[in-house]
Amino acid sequence: MLPQQGDLATRGGSATVRRPHQRSEDDPDTSNDESNDQPVGLYGTLTLSVCYPATGKCYDVDADLSGTTLDRLYFPKGGWVDFDSCDLDDDYTGECDDENGKSWEINGEA
């Protein structure tokens, strides 16, 4: 099945769904809204290994790419961040600033 292409409108839009899945219901006994969870491997066009240098933390996250241009990163606890101009190397590595000016290290396919 081909991905259902999302709307990459700046600051909004909709997610690209790579594999359909049943959303979790929110558990009122937790502080997390589980209905927003976006499990890895279900969104975007590829899963990448990324690091956020400001915290030193690294993650495997889903991403929307057009060739080797990174358009969006999806966060497992819901939401995403868009990139205006993020050209990666052929092995999907590079450094880019997101729409909020935050820097990310992209370390290739996860």
N, CA, C and O atoms as CSV, one atom per row, in Angstrom:
chain,resi,resn,atom,element,x,y,z
A,1,MET,N,N,0.842,-1.179,0.000
A,1,MET,CA,C,0.000,0.000,0.000
A,1,MET,C,C,0.887,1.242,0.000
A,1,MET,O,O,1.852,1.317,0.760
A,2,LEU,N,N,0.566,2.206,-0.842
A,2,LEU,CA,C,1.315,3.450,-0.902
A,2,LEU,C,C,0.928,4.358,0.257
A,2,LEU,O,O,-0.203,4.313,0.740
A,3,PRO,N,N,1.883,5.191,0.703
A,3,PRO,CA,C,1.543,6.121,1.784
A,3,PRO,C,C,0.434,7.083,1.367
A,3,PRO,O,O,0.323,7.462,0.201
A,4,GLN,N,N,-0.381,7.467,2.345
A,4,GLN,CA,C,-1.379,8.506,2.121
A,4,GLN,C,C,-0.672,9.823,2.389
A,4,GLN,O,O,-0.399,10.160,3.541
A,5,GLN,N,N,-0.375,10.571,1.333
A,5,GLN,CA,C,0.414,11.789,1.438
A,5,GLN,C,C,-0.290,12.827,2.297
A,5,GLN,O,O,-1.472,13.113,2.106
A,6,GLY,N,N,0.453,13.384,3.243
A,6,GLY,CA,C,-0.077,14.432,4.096
A,6,GLY,C,C,0.078,15.792,3.441
A,6,GLY,O,O,0.672,15.920,2.370
A,7,ASP,N,N,-0.458,16.787,4.088
A,7,ASP,CA,C,-0.349,18.172,3.653
A,7,ASP,C,C,0.794,18.790,4.437
A,7,ASP,O,O,0.694,18.944,5.655
A,8,LEU,N,N,1.893,19.152,3.752
A,8,LEU,CA,C,3.056,19.712,4.415
A,8,LEU,C,C,2.978,21.237,4.531
A,8,LEU,O,O,4.001,21.920,4.467
A,9,ALA,N,N,1.780,21.761,4.698
A,9,ALA,CA,C,1.615,23.200,4.861
A,9,ALA,C,C,2.436,23.677,6.045
A,9,ALA,O,O,2.458,23.033,7.094
A,10,THR,N,N,3.114,24.813,5.876
A,10,THR,CA,C,3.918,25.369,6.953
A,10,THR,C,C,3.047,25.600,8.171
A,10,THR,O,O,1.972,26.193,8.075
A,11,ARG,N,N,3.520,25.124,9.327
A,11,ARG,CA,C,2.830,25.276,10.608
A,11,ARG,C,C,1.398,24.748,10.560
A,11,ARG,O,O,0.429,25.483,10.749
A,12,GLY,N,N,1.310,23.494,10.308
A,12,GLY,CA,C,-0.005,22.860,10.279
A,12,GLY,C,C,0.007,21.713,9.311
A,12,GLY,O,O,0.998,20.990,9.200
A,13,GLY,N,N,-1.067,21.544,8.622
A,13,GLY,CA,C,-1.149,20.475,7.651
A,13,GLY,C,C,-1.634,19.189,8.276
A,13,GLY,O,O,-2.276,19.192,9.326
A,14,SER,N,N,-1.315,18.080,7.612
A,14,SER,CA,C,-1.722,16.768,8.096
A,14,SER,C,C,-0.562,15.803,7.905
A,14,SER,O,O,0.360,16.065,7.133
A,15,ALA,N,N,-0.619,14.695,8.612
A,15,ALA,CA,C,0.461,13.708,8.582
A,15,ALA,C,C,0.385,12.816,7.354
A,15,ALA,O,O,-0.699,12.540,6.841
A,16,THR,N,N,1.551,12.366,6.885
A,16,THR,CA,C,1.623,11.322,5.879
A,16,THR,C,C,1.529,9.995,6.617
A,16,THR,O,O,2.312,9.740,7.533
A,17,VAL,N,N,0.587,9.152,6.232
A,17,VAL,CA,C,0.384,7.860,6.893
A,17,VAL,C,C,0.990,6.774,6.009
A,17,VAL,O,O,0.491,6.501,4.918
A,18,ARG,N,N,2.077,6.154,6.491
A,18,ARG,CA,C,2.763,5.098,5.744
A,18,ARG,C,C,2.015,3.783,5.849
A,18,ARG,O,O,1.854,3.075,4.855
A,19,ARG,N,N,1.555,3.452,7.054
A,19,ARG,CA,C,0.785,2.234,7.302
A,19,ARG,C,C,-0.382,2.586,8.196
A,19,ARG,O,O,-0.177,3.092,9.300
A,20,PRO,N,N,-1.605,2.333,7.752
A,20,PRO,CA,C,-2.768,2.638,8.598
A,20,PRO,C,C,-2.698,1.859,9.910
A,20,PRO,O,O,-2.185,0.741,9.956
A,21,HIS,N,N,-3.213,2.459,10.962
A,21,HIS,CA,C,-3.253,1.793,12.260
A,21,HIS,C,C,-4.408,2.346,13.078
A,21,HIS,O,O,-4.947,3.414,12.786
A,22,GLN,N,N,-4.765,1.615,14.080
A,22,GLN,CA,C,-5.831,2.036,14.997
A,22,GLN,C,C,-5.217,2.933,16.068
A,22,GLN,O,O,-4.302,2.518,16.780
A,23,ARG,N,N,-5.715,4.155,16.181
A,23,ARG,CA,C,-5.220,5.059,17.221
A,23,ARG,C,C,-5.616,4.529,18.592
A,23,ARG,O,O,-6.690,3.954,18.766
A,24,SER,N,N,-4.723,4.736,19.570
A,24,SER,CA,C,-5.019,4.352,20.946
A,24,SER,C,C,-6.023,5.322,21.551
A,24,SER,O,O,-6.086,6.489,21.166
A,25,GLU,N,N,-6.790,4.834,22.481
A,25,GLU,CA,C,-7.676,5.727,23.219
A,25,GLU,C,C,-6.897,6.324,24.374
A,25,GLU,O,O,-5.963,5.707,24.886
A,26,ASP,N,N,-7.279,7.525,24.785
A,26,ASP,CA,C,-6.613,8.191,25.896
A,26,ASP,C,C,-6.937,7.466,27.200
A,26,ASP,O,O,-8.089,7.127,27.469
A,27,ASP,N,N,-5.904,7.236,28.001
A,27,ASP,CA,C,-6.070,6.642,29.324
A,27,ASP,C,C,-6.179,7.783,30.323
A,27,ASP,O,O,-5.185,8.472,30.556
A,28,PRO,N,N,-7.341,8.013,30.923
A,28,PRO,CA,C,-7.519,9.147,31.833
A,28,PRO,C,C,-6.665,9.042,33.096
A,28,PRO,O,O,-6.539,10.019,33.835
A,29,ASP,N,N,-6.073,7.868,33.356
A,29,ASP,CA,C,-5.244,7.697,34.552
A,29,ASP,C,C,-3.784,8.106,34.331
A,29,ASP,O,O,-2.970,8.006,35.249
A,30,THR,N,N,-3.446,8.568,33.115
A,30,THR,CA,C,-2.083,9.027,32.843
A,30,THR,C,C,-2.104,10.491,32.434
A,30,THR,O,O,-3.148,11.027,32.063
A,31,SER,N,N,-0.933,11.139,32.505
A,31,SER,CA,C,-0.837,12.536,32.081
A,31,SER,C,C,-0.605,12.650,30.580
A,31,SER,O,O,-0.751,13.733,30.013
A,32,ASN,N,N,-0.246,11.549,29.934
A,32,ASN,CA,C,-0.037,11.525,28.488
A,32,ASN,C,C,-1.373,11.322,27.778
A,32,ASN,O,O,-2.215,10.551,28.238
A,33,ASP,N,N,-1.562,12.010,26.668
A,33,ASP,CA,C,-2.744,11.773,25.842
A,33,ASP,C,C,-2.368,10.726,24.803
A,33,ASP,O,O,-1.840,11.061,23.743
A,34,GLU,N,N,-2.636,9.475,25.102
A,34,GLU,CA,C,-2.246,8.369,24.228
A,34,GLU,C,C,-2.882,8.458,22.839
A,34,GLU,O,O,-2.368,7.861,21.894
A,35,SER,N,N,-3.971,9.179,22.699
A,35,SER,CA,C,-4.619,9.298,21.388
A,35,SER,C,C,-3.748,10.092,20.417
A,35,SER,O,O,-3.979,10.039,19.208
A,36,ASN,N,N,-2.745,10.831,20.920
A,36,ASN,CA,C,-1.827,11.584,20.062
A,36,ASN,C,C,-0.586,10.795,19.682
A,36,ASN,O,O,0.178,11.235,18.823
A,37,ASP,N,N,-0.365,9.633,20.304
A,37,ASP,CA,C,0.852,8.866,20.046
A,37,ASP,C,C,0.969,8.509,18.570
A,37,ASP,O,O,-0.017,8.145,17.929
A,38,GLN,N,N,2.170,8.615,18.044
A,38,GLN,CA,C,2.468,8.286,16.655
A,38,GLN,C,C,3.592,7.251,16.656
A,38,GLN,O,O,4.765,7.622,16.597
A,39,PRO,N,N,3.260,5.970,16.721
A,39,PRO,CA,C,4.294,4.933,16.786
A,39,PRO,C,C,5.250,4.999,15.601
A,39,PRO,O,O,4.830,5.309,14.486
A,40,VAL,N,N,6.523,4.714,15.827
A,40,VAL,CA,C,7.540,4.748,14.782
A,40,VAL,C,C,7.247,3.672,13.747
A,40,VAL,O,O,6.838,2.560,14.081
A,41,GLY,N,N,7.467,4.029,12.476
A,41,GLY,CA,C,7.271,3.098,11.373
A,41,GLY,C,C,5.923,3.205,10.698
A,41,GLY,O,O,5.653,2.482,9.739
A,42,LEU,N,N,5.069,4.095,11.183
A,42,LEU,CA,C,3.726,4.216,10.619
A,42,LEU,C,C,3.487,5.522,9.867
A,42,LEU,O,O,2.540,5.623,9.088
A,43,TYR,N,N,4.335,6.519,10.095
A,43,TYR,CA,C,4.140,7.833,9.490
A,43,TYR,C,C,5.299,8.194,8.574
A,43,TYR,O,O,6.361,7.574,8.626
A,44,GLY,N,N,5.087,9.202,7.736
A,44,GLY,CA,C,6.145,9.680,6.864
A,44,GLY,C,C,6.504,8.672,5.791
A,44,GLY,O,O,5.745,7.746,5.504
A,45,THR,N,N,7.676,8.869,5.202
A,45,THR,CA,C,8.124,8.012,4.120
A,45,THR,C,C,9.305,7.136,4.509
A,45,THR,O,O,9.625,6.181,3.802
A,46,LEU,N,N,9.970,7.456,5.648
A,46,LEU,CA,C,11.161,6.736,6.071
A,46,LEU,C,C,11.378,6.984,7.559
A,46,LEU,O,O,10.942,8.011,8.079
A,47,THR,N,N,12.040,6.069,8.249
A,47,THR,CA,C,12.397,6.264,9.647
A,47,THR,C,C,13.884,6.625,9.714
A,47,THR,O,O,14.728,5.915,9.168
A,48,LEU,N,N,14.191,7.732,10.389
A,48,LEU,CA,C,15.558,8.236,10.498
A,48,LEU,C,C,16.038,8.220,11.938
A,48,LEU,O,O,15.240,8.254,12.875
A,49,SER,N,N,17.342,8.169,12.100
A,49,SER,CA,C,17.983,8.344,13.401
A,49,SER,C,C,18.399,9.814,13.480
A,49,SER,O,O,19.158,10.295,12.638
A,50,VAL,N,N,17.899,10.523,14.495
A,50,VAL,CA,C,18.199,11.947,14.626
A,50,VAL,C,C,18.652,12.266,16.051
A,50,VAL,O,O,18.304,11.565,17.001
A,51,CYS,N,N,19.434,13.336,16.177
A,51,CYS,CA,C,19.856,13.820,17.491
A,51,CYS,C,C,19.504,15.289,17.606
A,51,CYS,O,O,19.590,16.047,16.640
A,52,TYR,N,N,19.106,15.673,18.806
A,52,TYR,CA,C,18.804,17.067,19.105
A,52,TYR,C,C,19.946,17.566,19.989
A,52,TYR,O,O,19.934,17.327,21.196
A,53,PRO,N,N,20.946,18.263,19.402
A,53,PRO,CA,C,22.148,18.647,20.129
A,53,PRO,C,C,21.898,19.479,21.389
A,53,PRO,O,O,22.703,19.437,22.319
A,54,ALA,N,N,20.811,20.224,21.435
A,54,ALA,CA,C,20.533,21.061,22.612
A,54,ALA,C,C,20.382,20.220,23.874
A,54,ALA,O,O,20.691,20.686,24.970
A,55,THR,N,N,19.910,18.986,23.727
A,55,THR,CA,C,19.740,18.097,24.889
A,55,THR,C,C,20.690,16.904,24.857
A,55,THR,O,O,20.868,16.216,25.862
A,56,GLY,N,N,21.298,16.664,23.696
A,56,GLY,CA,C,22.170,15.510,23.548
A,56,GLY,C,C,21.420,14.202,23.383
A,56,GLY,O,O,22.031,13.134,23.414
A,57,LYS,N,N,20.112,14.264,23.209
A,57,LYS,CA,C,19.296,13.049,23.074
A,57,LYS,C,C,19.139,12.678,21.605
A,57,LYS,O,O,19.048,13.541,20.732
A,58,CYS,N,N,19.109,11.371,21.356
A,58,CYS,CA,C,18.932,10.846,20.002
A,58,CYS,C,C,17.680,9.981,19.959
A,58,CYS,O,O,17.296,9.370,20.956
A,59,TYR,N,N,17.051,9.937,18.791
A,59,TYR,CA,C,15.784,9.241,18.631
A,59,TYR,C,C,15.709,8.603,17.253
A,59,TYR,O,O,16.370,9.061,16.321
A,60,ASP,N,N,14.917,7.557,17.118
A,60,ASP,CA,C,14.481,7.063,15.820
A,60,ASP,C,C,13.089,7.630,15.611
A,60,ASP,O,O,12.181,7.375,16.402
A,61,VAL,N,N,12.923,8.400,14.543
A,61,VAL,CA,C,11.637,9.051,14.276
A,61,VAL,C,C,11.283,8.897,12.804
A,61,VAL,O,O,12.157,8.746,11.950
A,62,ASP,N,N,10.004,8.939,12.530
A,62,ASP,CA,C,9.539,8.909,11.150
A,62,ASP,C,C,9.733,10.285,10.536
A,62,ASP,O,O,9.723,11.302,11.230
A,63,ALA,N,N,9.911,10.298,9.218
A,63,ALA,CA,C,10.181,11.549,8.514
A,63,ALA,C,C,9.536,11.528,7.138
A,63,ALA,O,O,9.359,10.472,6.531
A,64,ASP,N,N,9.189,12.714,6.660
A,64,ASP,CA,C,8.775,12.899,5.276
A,64,ASP,C,C,9.982,13.421,4.518
A,64,ASP,O,O,10.581,14.427,4.898
A,65,LEU,N,N,10.332,12.731,3.445
A,65,LEU,CA,C,11.429,13.162,2.590
A,65,LEU,C,C,10.961,13.235,1.152
A,65,LEU,O,O,10.108,12.457,0.725
A,66,SER,N,N,11.519,14.167,0.410
A,66,SER,CA,C,11.344,14.254,-1.042
A,66,SER,C,C,12.733,14.010,-1.609
A,66,SER,O,O,13.544,14.933,-1.679
A,67,GLY,N,N,13.014,12.778,-2.013
A,67,GLY,CA,C,14.377,12.413,-2.407
A,67,GLY,C,C,15.259,12.446,-1.172
A,67,GLY,O,O,15.050,11.666,-0.243
A,68,THR,N,N,16.244,13.340,-1.147
A,68,THR,CA,C,17.103,13.497,0.031
A,68,THR,C,C,16.835,14.811,0.752
A,68,THR,O,O,17.654,15.260,1.554
A,69,THR,N,N,15.699,15.425,0.472
A,69,THR,CA,C,15.304,16.658,1.159
A,69,THR,C,C,14.347,16.312,2.291
A,69,THR,O,O,13.279,15.746,2.062
A,70,LEU,N,N,14.742,16.658,3.519
A,70,LEU,CA,C,13.900,16.408,4.693
A,70,LEU,C,C,12.847,17.494,4.787
A,70,LEU,O,O,13.164,18.683,4.823
A,71,ASP,N,N,11.579,17.072,4.828
A,71,ASP,CA,C,10.464,18.017,4.922
A,71,ASP,C,C,9.867,18.075,6.325
A,71,ASP,O,O,9.422,19.134,6.767
A,72,ARG,N,N,9.855,16.923,7.037
A,72,ARG,CA,C,9.165,16.889,8.334
A,72,ARG,C,C,9.695,15.732,9.172
A,72,ARG,O,O,10.038,14.677,8.639
A,73,LEU,N,N,9.761,15.938,10.507
A,73,LEU,CA,C,10.026,14.879,11.481
A,73,LEU,C,C,8.784,14.707,12.334
A,73,LEU,O,O,8.187,15.692,12.769
A,74,TYR,N,N,8.388,13.461,12.577
A,74,TYR,CA,C,7.225,13.134,13.405
A,74,TYR,C,C,7.697,12.683,14.783
A,74,TYR,O,O,8.620,11.875,14.888
A,75,PHE,N,N,7.074,13.195,15.831
A,75,PHE,CA,C,7.445,12.829,17.190
A,75,PHE,C,C,6.543,11.705,17.702
A,75,PHE,O,O,5.331,11.739,17.494
A,76,PRO,N,N,7.135,10.704,18.375
A,76,PRO,CA,C,6.352,9.555,18.837
A,76,PRO,C,C,5.195,9.912,19.777
A,76,PRO,O,O,4.201,9.187,19.822
A,77,LYS,N,N,5.303,10.989,20.511
A,77,LYS,CA,C,4.232,11.387,21.429
A,77,LYS,C,C,3.289,12.389,20.776
A,77,LYS,O,O,2.548,13.093,21.462
A,78,GLY,N,N,3.320,12.451,19.460
A,78,GLY,CA,C,2.385,13.297,18.717
A,78,GLY,C,C,3.037,14.561,18.197
A,78,GLY,O,O,3.971,15.089,18.800
A,79,GLY,N,N,2.543,15.029,17.093
A,79,GLY,CA,C,3.022,16.263,16.493
A,79,GLY,C,C,4.218,16.057,15.587
A,79,GLY,O,O,4.704,14.940,15.410
A,80,TRP,N,N,4.680,17.154,15.018
A,80,TRP,CA,C,5.804,17.126,14.097
A,80,TRP,C,C,6.421,18.500,14.012
A,80,TRP,O,O,5.891,19.472,14.551
A,81,VAL,N,N,7.551,18.572,13.327
A,81,VAL,CA,C,8.216,19.832,13.041
A,81,VAL,C,C,8.612,19.804,11.568
A,81,VAL,O,O,9.076,18.784,11.058
A,82,ASP,N,N,8.423,20.929,10.895
A,82,ASP,CA,C,8.716,21.028,9.469
A,82,ASP,C,C,10.072,21.693,9.238
A,82,ASP,O,O,10.592,22.404,10.099
A,83,PHE,N,N,10.629,21.444,8.054
A,83,PHE,CA,C,11.905,22.026,7.635
A,83,PHE,C,C,11.677,22.740,6.316
A,83,PHE,O,O,11.035,22.202,5.414
A,84,ASP,N,N,12.208,23.964,6.203
A,84,ASP,CA,C,12.020,24.745,4.981
A,84,ASP,C,C,12.995,24.333,3.885
A,84,ASP,O,O,12.620,24.252,2.716
A,85,SER,N,N,14.248,24.073,4.263
A,85,SER,CA,C,15.251,23.727,3.273
A,85,SER,C,C,16.311,22.872,3.947
A,85,SER,O,O,17.282,23.388,4.502
A,86,CYS,N,N,16.117,21.565,3.895
A,86,CYS,CA,C,17.022,20.646,4.578
A,86,CYS,C,C,17.472,19.571,3.600
A,86,CYS,O,O,16.832,18.529,3.463
A,87,ASP,N,N,18.580,19.839,2.927
A,87,ASP,CA,C,19.118,18.885,1.965
A,87,ASP,C,C,20.117,17.974,2.666
A,87,ASP,O,O,21.096,18.438,3.250
A,88,LEU,N,N,19.855,16.663,2.601
A,88,LEU,CA,C,20.703,15.667,3.234
A,88,LEU,C,C,21.623,15.028,2.198
A,88,LEU,O,O,21.375,15.113,0.996
A,89,ASP,N,N,22.691,14.387,2.681
A,89,ASP,CA,C,23.559,13.611,1.799
A,89,ASP,C,C,22.800,12.379,1.318
A,89,ASP,O,O,21.706,12.097,1.806
A,90,ASP,N,N,23.369,11.644,0.368
A,90,ASP,CA,C,22.721,10.460,-0.191
A,90,ASP,C,C,22.437,9.392,0.849
A,90,ASP,O,O,21.534,8.577,0.661
A,91,ASP,N,N,23.194,9.377,1.952
A,91,ASP,CA,C,22.961,8.402,3.022
A,91,ASP,C,C,22.057,8.967,4.118
A,91,ASP,O,O,22.010,8.434,5.227
A,92,TYR,N,N,21.341,10.045,3.803
A,92,TYR,CA,C,20.390,10.690,4.724
A,92,TYR,C,C,21.066,11.216,5.984
A,92,TYR,O,O,20.531,11.068,7.082
A,93,THR,N,N,22.232,11.824,5.834
A,93,THR,CA,C,22.905,12.464,6.958
A,93,THR,C,C,23.041,13.948,6.669
A,93,THR,O,O,23.076,14.376,5.515
A,94,GLY,N,N,23.118,14.727,7.747
A,94,GLY,CA,C,23.303,16.166,7.614
A,94,GLY,C,C,22.852,16.879,8.862
A,94,GLY,O,O,22.420,16.252,9.829
A,95,GLU,N,N,22.954,18.194,8.841
A,95,GLU,CA,C,22.497,19.038,9.945
A,95,GLU,C,C,21.570,20.088,9.376
A,95,GLU,O,O,21.860,20.704,8.351
A,96,CYS,N,N,20.434,20.289,10.063
A,96,CYS,CA,C,19.435,21.230,9.571
A,96,CYS,C,C,18.754,21.940,10.728
A,96,CYS,O,O,18.704,21.436,11.849
A,97,ASP,N,N,18.229,23.126,10.429
A,97,ASP,CA,C,17.412,23.872,11.389
A,97,ASP,C,C,15.953,23.701,11.010
A,97,ASP,O,O,15.594,23.783,9.836
A,98,ASP,N,N,15.103,23.460,12.022
A,98,ASP,CA,C,13.676,23.299,11.751
A,98,ASP,C,C,12.996,24.659,11.630
A,98,ASP,O,O,13.655,25.697,11.688
A,99,GLU,N,N,11.685,24.647,11.464
A,99,GLU,CA,C,10.914,25.874,11.274
A,99,GLU,C,C,10.985,26.818,12.469
A,99,GLU,O,O,10.675,28.003,12.347
A,100,ASN,N,N,11.394,26.292,13.626
A,100,ASN,CA,C,11.521,27.112,14.835
A,100,ASN,C,C,12.952,27.544,15.099
A,100,ASN,O,O,13.239,28.152,16.130
A,101,GLY,N,N,13.860,27.232,14.168
A,101,GLY,CA,C,15.259,27.615,14.314
A,101,GLY,C,C,16.075,26.661,15.174
A,101,GLY,O,O,17.220,26.968,15.507
A,102,LYS,N,N,15.512,25.506,15.543
A,102,LYS,CA,C,16.230,24.516,16.360
A,102,LYS,C,C,17.035,23.604,15.446
A,102,LYS,O,O,16.553,23.169,14.400
A,103,SER,N,N,18.269,23.321,15.856
A,103,SER,CA,C,19.192,22.529,15.062
A,103,SER,C,C,19.052,21.040,15.349
A,103,SER,O,O,18.892,20.631,16.499
A,104,TRP,N,N,19.113,20.226,14.280
A,104,TRP,CA,C,19.005,18.769,14.369
A,104,TRP,C,C,20.146,18.138,13.609
A,104,TRP,O,O,20.553,18.639,12.560
A,105,GLU,N,N,20.674,17.025,14.138
A,105,GLU,CA,C,21.646,16.203,13.428
A,105,GLU,C,C,20.892,14.986,12.886
A,105,GLU,O,O,20.241,14.264,13.642
A,106,ILE,N,N,20.983,14.770,11.602
A,106,ILE,CA,C,20.310,13.646,10.966
A,106,ILE,C,C,21.389,12.597,10.672
A,106,ILE,O,O,22.355,12.883,9.965
A,107,ASN,N,N,21.229,11.394,11.208
A,107,ASN,CA,C,22.282,10.381,11.161
A,107,ASN,C,C,21.956,9.176,10.281
A,107,ASN,O,O,22.541,8.108,10.463
A,108,GLY,N,N,21.050,9.327,9.349
A,108,GLY,CA,C,20.755,8.252,8.409
A,108,GLY,C,C,19.524,7.444,8.770
A,108,GLY,O,O,18.831,7.707,9.752
A,109,GLU,N,N,19.287,6.455,7.934
A,109,GLU,CA,C,18.108,5.601,8.116
A,109,GLU,C,C,18.250,4.744,9.358
A,109,GLU,O,O,19.313,4.181,9.616
A,110,ALA,N,N,17.166,4.647,10.134
A,110,ALA,CA,C,17.175,3.864,11.376
A,110,ALA,C,C,16.885,2.411,11.096
A,110,ALA,O,O,16.851,1.599,12.021
